[in-house]
């Protein structure tokens, strides 16, 4: 049992095996940052649209209330 657990802790003598993994990690990190920024940008646009729609609805509601009171 003891020997089985240490098989996952293999560290190679030649450290050049880490270079491709580091490049892949950097590429994935950059892609994640780009996707996150894209989501934030889209979310900001949707927020502005929803605020515009909300303002329009409130203005229409206010106009109908004023017409009913007259």
Beta strands, then each sheet from edge to edge (+ up, - down):
end
